[in-house]
Amino acid sequence: MAKERPSDVRRKPKDSKHQGQKKRKGFSVGPANLPDGTYKRKVDKIKRTLIHKAKVKKNYSKTLASADPSADPNAIRAHKLLEEAEQERLARRKQAQEANEESNNEEGGDEQPTGDSVHPERQAAIDAAAAAADGSERSASPEGQERRKRRPKMSSYKRQEEIAARKKEEREKRRQEAERQQQEREQKEKERERRKKAMSARTRTGQFKLGKMSHILLSQVEEQMKKEKR
């Protein structure tokens, strides 16, 4: 029989310090109950990437805090590039101001430059502007205005008359075409009745009249041959 435990022996109470602390759980990406497969591997990859980025950021911030900015070669090089860019910008601004001053001085002069002292391209632009001005003056003359005269606009009444005449002509053409088709239909109907009467004609003894039938059959053959040739 097993030995009974003494009543005064009790478990040691846990430390209150450890009781107050809770185990920290890592962050989760996506649902935790995903089955093994493509989605779970993708979620795990995203989690590893986030952890790696956080570690790199943390290490970089520590390095920046501990390192001296003046001793960093990259910082020195960046500062030098900024200074060079600022100097170049100031030099360009100075050149632009000098060019503006020279152009203002040339425009404010009393004497205009002669044809020999003007740049060839500038002289060509001046000549082209003068030719354009001359052409505009010619077009403004009475002859140019006469050439530019437009045809007088047709009055609305005349336009309506032309439209009505055109519609009347179209109606007349359609009427003539309908009459021609009606005449053709009537002629074909008469021809059909004539052939039918000739084919059904009999003698007093009740025999068919082969002479009339042969003429009708020959005419039908001729019509079919004409259609085939077309």
Buried (B, 14 or more C-beta within 10 A) or exposed (E): EEEEEEEEEEEEEEEEEEEEEEEEEEEEBEEEEBEEEEEBEEBEEEBEEEEEEEEEEEEEEEEEEEEEEEEBEEEEEEEEEEEEEEEEEEEEEEEEEEEEEEEEEEEEEEEEEEEEEBEEEEBEEEEEEEEEEEEEEEEEEEEEEEEEEEEEEEEEEEEEEEEEEEEEEEEEEEEEEEEEEEEEEEEEEEEEEEBEEBEEEEEEEEEEEEEBBEEBEEEEEEEEEEEEEE
